[in-house]
Amino acid sequence: MRILVFLLMMMGTPVCSAAVELQGSFTQGGLVFGKTMPGAQVQHDGEKVPVSPDGDFVIGFSREASETSELRVRLPDGGQERRQLQIAKREYDIQRIDGLPERKVTPKKEDQTRIETDRAAVKRARARLDQRIDFLQGFEWPAKGRITGVYGSQRILNGKPKWPHYGVDIAGPVGKPVRAPADGIVTLAHPDMFYSGATLIMDHGHGLSSTFLHLHKILVREGQRVRKGQIVAEMGASGRVTGPHLDWRMNLRGKRVDPQLLVGPMKSE
């Protein structure tokens, strides 16, 4: 991780000695954790950012984020400050997967209602926004194994280009334990969604959530508080898959970010 400490300026003139500390990945799909003065208000690219009573906040960048991003801070004394952030561009892999059941690639009309119901449930689960700062404790891999899919890659299924992949895929046997990557609250525990099969979502505070797809079994319930490292599910092969694996995704207030940037290289089991 890179650590940048910005002394923000207002209209080119120094104001008091207010500082914002930013730590994270300044790249497409990255997350950056910030610290500012208690009582300050933060905006990122024109959108209001939740700030904890102690001044903690988190911002993120989408897969196709622009090369520059603007951070604005209104200090408790009314002073306004801003900073232009430089965002690195990434190159993404293209993956071809053949042999999937055609119904999973091109759903029938009777499947569409179920798909829309699934999407609405996921949207509700990710809409939670509170002051918990579980994300500040850091993240760890929810499972270990061979990485078979990465964030940002675009998949061509049965010869048809689909939406980019927004998670990291970890291969392993059915029943392998899946652990909470950080503390959180379970906001969705669905046994069987059309595309993602058994699906689990947990919220880490400020609108940052982890999603686990294609599970074999979910071991926690909605509303349950979970702790970092706690076994919450079992790896599986449910939904649209070609084999057992865990698809781990992260979302920040509508932005799809790369979980792999938070955990670094995977250590051997």
MARFITI-311557 format. One line per field, with one value per residue: residue in three letters; residue number from 1; x, y, z of N, C-alpha, C in turn. Coordinates in steps of 0.2 Angstrom, whole numbers, plus 5000, padded with zeros to 4 digits. Example, Ala and Ser with C-alpha at 12.3 -4.5 7.8 and 13.67 -1.06 7.14 Angstrom:
BEGIN
r = (ala:ser)
k = (1:2)
n_px = (5066:5064)
n_py = (4972:4989)
n_pz = (5039:5035)
ca_px = (5062:5068)
ca_py = (4978:4995)
ca_pz = (5039:5036)
c_px = (5066:5064)
c_py = (4984:5000)
c_pz = (5039:5039)
//
This chain:
BEGIN
r = (met:arg:ile:leu:val:phe:leu:leu:met:met:met:gly:thr:pro:val:cys:ser:ala:ala:val:glu:leu:gln:gly:ser:phe:thr:gln:gly:gly:leu:val:phe:gly:lys:thr:met:pro:gly:ala:gln:val:gln:his:asp:gly:glu:lys:val:pro:val:ser:pro:asp:gly:asp:phe:val:ile:gly:phe:ser:arg:glu:ala:ser:glu:thr:ser:glu:leu:arg:val:arg:leu:pro:asp:gly:gly:gln:glu:arg:arg:gln:leu:gln:ile:ala:lys:arg:glu:tyr:asp:ile:gln:arg:ile:asp:gly:leu:pro:glu:arg:lys:val:thr:pro:lys:lys:glu:asp:gln:thr:arg:ile:glu:thr:asp:arg:ala:ala:val:lys:arg:ala:arg:ala:arg:leu:asp:gln:arg:ile:asp:phe:leu:gln:gly:phe:glu:trp:pro:ala:lys:gly:arg:ile:thr:gly:val:tyr:gly:ser:gln:arg:ile:leu:asn:gly:lys:pro:lys:trp:pro:his:tyr:gly:val:asp:ile:ala:gly:pro:val:gly:lys:pro:val:arg:ala:pro:ala:asp:gly:ile:val:thr:leu:ala:his:pro:asp:met:phe:tyr:ser:gly:ala:thr:leu:ile:met:asp:his:gly:his:gly:leu:ser:ser:thr:phe:leu:his:leu:his:lys:ile:leu:val:arg:glu:gly:gln:arg:val:arg:lys:gly:gln:ile:val:ala:glu:met:gly:ala:ser:gly:arg:val:thr:gly:pro:his:leu:asp:trp:arg:met:asn:leu:arg:gly:lys:arg:val:asp:pro:gln:leu:leu:val:gly:pro:met:lys:ser:glu)
k = (1:2:3:4:5:6:7:8:9:10:11:12:13:14:15:16:17:18:19:20:21:22:23:24:25:26:27:28:29:30:31:32:33:34:35:36:37:38:39:40:41:42:43:44:45:46:47:48:49:50:51:52:53:54:55:56:57:58:59:60:61:62:63:64:65:66:67:68:69:70:71:72:73:74:75:76:77:78:79:80:81:82:83:84:85:86:87:88:89:90:91:92:93:94:95:96:97:98:99:100:101:102:103:104:105:106:107:108:109:110:111:112:113:114:115:116:117:118:119:120:121:122:123:124:125:126:127:128:129:130:131:132:133:134:135:136:137:138:139:140:141:142:143:144:145:146:147:148:149:150:151:152:153:154:155:156:157:158:159:160:161:162:163:164:165:166:167:168:169:170:171:172:173:174:175:176:177:178:179:180:181:182:183:184:185:186:187:188:189:190:191:192:193:194:195:196:197:198:199:200:201:202:203:204:205:206:207:208:209:210:211:212:213:214:215:216:217:218:219:220:221:222:223:224:225:226:227:228:229:230:231:232:233:234:235:236:237:238:239:240:241:242:243:244:245:246:247:248:249:250:251:252:253:254:255:256:257:258:259:260:261:262:263:264:265:266:267:268:269)
n_px = (5004:5002:5006:5000:5002:4992:4994:4981:4976:4968:4961:4974:4981:4988:4979:4976:4983:4978:4977:4975:4976:4979:4977:4981:4976:4979:4972:4962:4948:4953:4954:4954:4958:4954:4959:4953:4950:4940:4922:4923:4918:4916:4918:4918:4922:4910:4901:4894:4903:4903:4908:4917:4914:4927:4934:4937:4936:4931:4935:4933:4937:4931:4930:4932:4937:4941:4957:4960:4954:4943:4945:4936:4936:4927:4930:4928:4928:4922:4930:4935:4943:4952:4958:4967:4967:4978:4974:4979:4979:4973:4977:4966:4962:4956:4944:4939:4926:4919:4906:4896:4879:4867:4856:4860:4868:4861:4847:4830:4814:4806:4815:4818:4811:4814:4828:4828:4822:4832:4842:4837:4836:4850:4854:4847:4853:4866:4864:4865:4870:4880:4888:4898:4915:4922:4930:4942:4951:4958:4960:4958:4962:4947:4947:4959:4968:4970:4970:4958:4951:4951:4948:4940:4942:4936:4923:4920:4907:4902:4905:4900:4901:4902:4897:4910:4921:4919:4926:4937:4942:4943:4949:4944:4939:4922:4914:4924:4930:4924:4929:4926:4932:4934:4928:4910:4892:4879:4870:4863:4858:4856:4849:4849:4852:4849:4860:4872:4870:4870:4872:4880:4881:4890:4891:4903:4903:4900:4895:4903:4905:4906:4904:4900:4900:4892:4891:4892:4886:4878:4882:4879:4867:4855:4857:4866:4880:4897:4914:4931:4939:4931:4922:4910:4904:4903:4913:4907:4898:4887:4874:4879:4892:4908:4915:4919:4922:4926:4919:4924:4918:4918:4910:4908:4897:4890:4900:4910:4924:4941:4944:4956:4966:4966:4971:4984:4998:4993:4997:5004:4995)
n_py = (4994:5011:5026:5042:5058:5072:5090:5100:5113:5129:5138:5140:5145:5143:5135:5136:5121:5110:5092:5079:5062:5049:5032:5018:5011:5019:5017:5011:5002:5002:5005:5018:5023:5036:5049:5063:5079:5078:5081:5086:5088:5077:5076:5066:5066:5074:5067:5065:5059:5047:5051:5046:5049:5052:5056:5047:5039:5032:5030:5025:5018:5015:5002:5008:5020:5038:5046:5056:5062:5070:5076:5084:5094:5100:5109:5110:5123:5129:5132:5127:5114:5106:5092:5085:5069:5057:5044:5027:5019:5003:4987:4974:4957:4945:4932:4916:4906:4891:4878:4880:4878:4883:4889:4896:4906:4913:4917:4910:4918:4915:4915:4927:4935:4930:4933:4947:4948:4943:4953:4964:4960:4959:4973:4979:4973:4979:4992:4996:5008:5014:5020:5011:5006:4994:4991:4997:4988:4981:4968:4950:4936:4926:4913:4901:4896:4891:4905:4908:4918:4935:4952:4964:4957:4952:4941:4929:4920:4904:4909:4922:4939:4945:4954:4963:4954:4956:4951:4941:4925:4910:4894:4878:4863:4858:4862:4867:4878:4895:4911:4925:4940:4952:4960:4961:4964:4953:4955:4949:4932:4921:4906:4901:4909:4914:4916:4917:4907:4900:4914:4926:4941:4953:4967:4980:4992:5010:5008:4999:4983:4965:4951:4935:4922:4907:4897:4882:4880:4891:4897:4907:4919:4932:4948:4944:4947:4946:4940:4944:4931:4922:4907:4907:4901:4888:4883:4881:4875:4881:4889:4899:4891:4882:4874:4870:4884:4900:4915:4931:4947:4965:4979:4997:5008:5008:5007:4995:4987:4981:4967:4960:4969:4973:4963:4958:4947:4930:4919:4903:4888)
n_pz = (5000:4997:5005:5007:5013:5013:5013:5013:5002:5001:4988:4983:4994:5010:5024:5041:5048:5043:5039:5028:5029:5018:5013:5003:4988:4974:4961:4947:4952:4965:4983:4995:5011:5022:5034:5043:5050:5065:5063:5051:5034:5019:5002:4987:4971:4969:4976:4992:5006:5019:5035:5050:5068:5072:5061:5051:5035:5019:5002:4984:4968:4952:4940:4928:4931:4929:4925:4934:4950:4961:4978:4990:5005:5019:5032:5050:5054:5043:5032:5015:5006:4993:4983:4969:4964:4957:4947:4943:4928:4923:4915:4908:4909:4896:4896:4891:4892:4889:4886:4895:4902:4891:4895:4906:4901:4891:4898:4899:4895:4906:4916:4919:4928:4940:4940:4941:4953:4961:4959:4965:4978:4981:4979:4989:5000:4999:5002:5014:5026:5038:5053:5057:5058:5054:5043:5045:5052:5043:5030:5026:5017:5012:5009:5004:4990:4972:4961:4950:4943:4940:4945:4935:4923:4907:4902:4890:4886:4881:4868:4868:4872:4889:4904:4913:4924:4942:4953:4963:4960:4968:4968:4974:4984:4986:5001:5007:5020:5022:5027:5036:5030:5037:5051:5052:5047:5043:5028:5018:5015:5005:4999:4985:4971:4954:4945:4954:4963:4980:4990:4999:5009:5017:5027:5030:5035:5032:5020:5013:5007:5007:4996:4993:4982:4974:4984:4994:5006:5018:5033:5042:5048:5042:5048:5058:5068:5063:5065:5061:5052:5056:5052:5040:5029:5017:5003:4986:4972:4966:4956:4941:4936:4932:4940:4957:4967:4975:4973:4977:4980:4981:4986:4986:4990:4978:4969:4961:4967:4969:4978:4979:4980:4993:5001:4997:4992:4992:5005:5007:5012)
ca_px = (5000:5005:5003:5001:4999:4991:4992:4977:4976:4961:4963:4982:4983:4988:4974:4978:4987:4973:4980:4971:4980:4976:4981:4977:4978:4976:4971:4956:4946:4956:4951:4958:4956:4956:4958:4953:4948:4933:4918:4924:4913:4920:4915:4923:4919:4904:4896:4895:4906:4902:4914:4915:4915:4934:4937:4938:4932:4934:4933:4935:4937:4928:4935:4934:4938:4946:4964:4960:4948:4943:4943:4934:4935:4924:4933:4923:4928:4919:4935:4935:4949:4951:4964:4966:4970:4980:4972:4982:4975:4975:4975:4962:4962:4950:4944:4934:4923:4914:4903:4891:4872:4864:4851:4864:4872:4855:4841:4824:4810:4803:4820:4820:4808:4819:4834:4827:4821:4838:4846:4834:4838:4857:4854:4844:4858:4872:4862:4866:4875:4880:4894:4903:4921:4925:4935:4949:4955:4961:4956:4962:4959:4942:4949:4965:4968:4972:4966:4956:4948:4953:4944:4941:4943:4929:4922:4916:4904:4900:4906:4896:4904:4897:4899:4917:4921:4921:4928:4943:4939:4948:4947:4944:4934:4916:4914:4930:4928:4925:4930:4925:4938:4934:4921:4904:4885:4877:4864:4860:4860:4851:4851:4850:4851:4850:4867:4877:4869:4870:4875:4881:4884:4891:4893:4909:4903:4901:4893:4908:4902:4909:4899:4903:4895:4893:4893:4888:4881:4879:4882:4876:4860:4854:4857:4871:4887:4902:4921:4936:4942:4925:4919:4903:4901:4907:4914:4903:4898:4880:4874:4883:4899:4910:4918:4919:4926:4923:4919:4923:4917:4917:4906:4908:4892:4888:4906:4913:4931:4945:4946:4963:4971:4966:4974:4990:4999:4991:5002:5003:4991)
ca_py = (5000:5018:5031:5049:5063:5078:5096:5103:5120:5132:5143:5141:5148:5138:5137:5132:5116:5104:5087:5073:5056:5044:5026:5013:5009:5024:5014:5008:4997:5003:5008:5022:5025:5042:5052:5070:5082:5076:5086:5088:5085:5075:5074:5063:5067:5077:5063:5065:5053:5046:5052:5044:5055:5053:5058:5041:5038:5027:5031:5020:5020:5010:4998:5012:5027:5042:5047:5061:5061:5076:5076:5090:5093:5106:5109:5112:5131:5132:5132:5122:5112:5101:5089:5081:5063:5054:5037:5023:5015:4995:4982:4969:4950:4943:4925:4913:4900:4887:4872:4882:4877:4888:4893:4901:4911:4917:4915:4911:4923:4914:4916:4934:4938:4927:4936:4954:4948:4942:4959:4969:4958:4961:4980:4981:4971:4983:4999:4998:5014:5016:5023:5006:5006:4988:4991:4999:4983:4977:4962:4944:4931:4922:4906:4900:4891:4893:4910:4906:4923:4941:4958:4968:4953:4951:4934:4927:4914:4901:4914:4928:4943:4947:4960:4961:4951:4961:4948:4937:4918:4906:4887:4873:4858:4859:4861:4871:4884:4902:4915:4933:4944:4957:4961:4964:4962:4949:4958:4944:4925:4918:4899:4899:4914:4911:4916:4916:4901:4902:4920:4929:4948:4956:4974:4982:4999:5016:5006:4994:4976:4959:4947:4928:4918:4900:4894:4876:4881:4897:4895:4913:4922:4939:4952:4942:4950:4941:4943:4943:4925:4917:4903:4909:4897:4883:4884:4877:4875:4883:4895:4898:4889:4876:4870:4873:4890:4905:4922:4936:4953:4970:4985:5003:5013:5008:5006:4989:4988:4975:4964:4958:4975:4974:4958:4957:4940:4924:4915:4896:4886)
ca_pz = (5000:4997:5010:5005:5017:5009:5016:5008:5001:4998:4983:4983:5001:5016:5029:5047:5047:5043:5035:5027:5028:5013:5013:4999:4981:4969:4954:4945:4957:4972:4989:4999:5018:5024:5040:5043:5057:5067:5061:5044:5029:5013:4995:4982:4964:4969:4981:5000:5009:5026:5039:5057:5073:5073:5055:5047:5029:5014:4995:4980:4961:4948:4935:4922:4934:4926:4928:4940:4954:4966:4985:4994:5012:5022:5039:5055:5054:5037:5027:5010:5003:4988:4981:4963:4965:4951:4947:4938:4923:4923:4909:4911:4905:4893:4898:4887:4895:4885:4889:4900:4900:4887:4899:4911:4897:4889:4901:4896:4898:4913:4921:4920:4934:4946:4940:4943:4960:4964:4959:4969:4985:4982:4979:4996:5005:4999:5003:5021:5027:5045:5055:5059:5054:5054:5038:5048:5055:5038:5027:5025:5012:5015:5008:5000:4984:4966:4959:4943:4940:4943:4944:4929:4917:4903:4900:4884:4888:4875:4862:4869:4877:4894:4908:4916:4931:4947:4959:4963:4960:4972:4967:4980:4984:4989:5008:5010:5024:5019:5033:5036:5028:5042:5055:5048:5049:5037:5026:5014:5016:5000:4997:4978:4966:4947:4943:4959:4968:4987:4990:5006:5009:5024:5027:5034:5038:5027:5013:5010:5008:5004:4993:4992:4977:4972:4990:4995:5012:5022:5040:5047:5046:5041:5054:5063:5068:5062:5067:5056:5053:5058:5047:5038:5024:5013:4996:4982:4964:4964:4951:4935:4937:4928:4945:4963:4969:4979:4970:4982:4977:4986:4983:4990:4989:4971:4965:4961:4968:4968:4985:4979:4982:5000:5005:4995:4989:4996:5008:5007:5017)
c_px = (5004:5002:5005:4998:4998:4990:4988:4977:4969:4963:4970:4985:4983:4983:4976:4983:4984:4976:4975:4976:4976:4980:4977:4980:4974:4976:4964:4954:4949:4952:4956:4955:4959:4955:4958:4951:4941:4928:4918:4919:4917:4916:4920:4919:4912:4899:4899:4898:4905:4908:4912:4917:4923:4938:4939:4934:4935:4931:4936:4934:4935:4933:4937:4935:4943:4952:4965:4953:4949:4941:4942:4933:4932:4926:4928:4922:4925:4924:4934:4941:4948:4958:4962:4970:4972:4978:4975:4978:4977:4973:4972:4963:4955:4950:4938:4932:4918:4911:4898:4884:4870:4860:4854:4867:4866:4849:4835:4820:4807:4808:4821:4817:4812:4825:4833:4825:4827:4842:4843:4836:4845:4857:4852:4850:4864:4870:4863:4871:4875:4887:4900:4909:4925:4930:4942:4953:4959:4958:4961:4958:4953:4943:4956:4965:4970:4968:4965:4953:4950:4948:4946:4941:4936:4929:4918:4913:4900:4900:4903:4899:4899:4900:4906:4916:4923:4923:4935:4940:4945:4945:4948:4939:4927:4916:4920:4928:4929:4924:4928:4931:4940:4928:4916:4897:4882:4870:4860:4863:4855:4854:4852:4847:4852:4857:4872:4876:4868:4875:4875:4884:4884:4894:4898:4909:4904:4899:4898:4906:4906:4904:4903:4897:4897:4894:4889:4883:4883:4878:4881:4870:4860:4854:4863:4877:4892:4909:4926:4939:4937:4923:4912:4900:4905:4907:4910:4903:4891:4880:4877:4890:4901:4914:4918:4924:4922:4924:4918:4923:4917:4914:4907:4903:4891:4894:4909:4921:4934:4947:4953:4968:4971:4970:4981:4991:4996:4996:4999:4999:4995)
c_py = (5006:5022:5038:5053:5070:5084:5100:5110:5123:5138:5145:5144:5144:5140:5132:5127:5109:5099:5082:5067:5051:5038:5021:5013:5015:5022:5012:5002:4997:5006:5012:5024:5031:5044:5059:5072:5080:5082:5088:5085:5083:5074:5071:5063:5069:5073:5064:5058:5052:5047:5050:5050:5056:5055:5053:5041:5034:5029:5026:5022:5014:5007:5003:5019:5031:5043:5052:5060:5067:5074:5083:5089:5100:5105:5112:5120:5134:5132:5126:5121:5107:5099:5085:5075:5060:5046:5033:5019:5007:4992:4976:4963:4949:4935:4922:4906:4897:4881:4874:4880:4883:4893:4898:4906:4915:4914:4915:4916:4922:4914:4923:4937:4936:4931:4944:4954:4947:4949:4964:4967:4960:4969:4982:4979:4976:4990:5001:5003:5016:5018:5018:5007:5000:4987:4993:4994:4979:4971:4956:4940:4927:4915:4906:4895:4894:4899:4909:4912:4930:4947:4961:4964:4953:4944:4933:4920:4910:4906:4920:4933:4945:4953:4958:4958:4955:4958:4945:4930:4914:4898:4883:4868:4861:4857:4864:4877:4890:4906:4922:4936:4950:4957:4963:4962:4959:4953:4954:4937:4921:4911:4897:4905:4911:4911:4914:4911:4904:4908:4923:4936:4950:4963:4976:4989:5004:5013:5001:4987:4971:4954:4940:4924:4911:4896:4887:4877:4887:4895:4901:4915:4929:4943:4950:4946:4945:4944:4940:4936:4919:4913:4905:4905:4892:4884:4879:4878:4877:4889:4893:4897:4883:4872:4873:4878:4895:4912:4927:4943:4959:4976:4991:5008:5014:5006:4999:4989:4981:4972:4962:4963:4976:4969:4956:4949:4935:4920:4907:4893:4881)
c_pz = (5000:5002:5008:5011:5014:5014:5011:5008:4999:4994:4982:4989:5006:5021:5035:5045:5046:5038:5034:5025:5023:5012:5008:4992:4976:4962:4953:4949:4964:4977:4993:5005:5020:5031:5040:5050:5059:5066:5054:5039:5022:5007:4991:4975:4964:4974:4988:5002:5016:5030:5047:5061:5074:5067:5050:5041:5024:5007:4990:4973:4957:4943:4929:4925:4929:4929:4933:4944:4959:4973:4987:5001:5015:5029:5044:5055:5048:5031:5022:5007:4998:4986:4975:4964:4958:4952:4941:4934:4923:4916:4912:4906:4902:4894:4894:4891:4891:4888:4894:4898:4897:4891:4904:4907:4894:4892:4897:4899:4905:4918:4923:4926:4940:4946:4943:4951:4964:4965:4964:4977:4986:4983:4986:5001:5005:5000:5010:5022:5034:5047:5058:5055:5055:5049:5040:5050:5050:5036:5026:5020:5015:5014:5004:4995:4978:4963:4951:4939:4943:4941:4938:4922:4913:4901:4894:4885:4882:4869:4863:4874:4883:4898:4911:4922:4936:4953:4958:4964:4963:4971:4973:4980:4988:4996:5011:5014:5021:5026:5031:5035:5033:5046:5050:5051:5042:5035:5021:5015:5012:4998:4990:4973:4959:4945:4948:4964:4975:4988:4997:5005:5016:5023:5032:5037:5032:5020:5009:5012:5004:5002:4991:4988:4976:4978:4990:5001:5016:5029:5045:5044:5045:5047:5059:5062:5068:5063:5061:5057:5055:5052:5046:5033:5021:5006:4992:4975:4962:4959:4945:4936:4932:4933:4951:4964:4973:4974:4975:4978:4983:4982:4988:4987:4981:4966:4966:4962:4969:4975:4985:4981:4989:5004:5003:4993:4994:4999:5008:5013:5022)
//
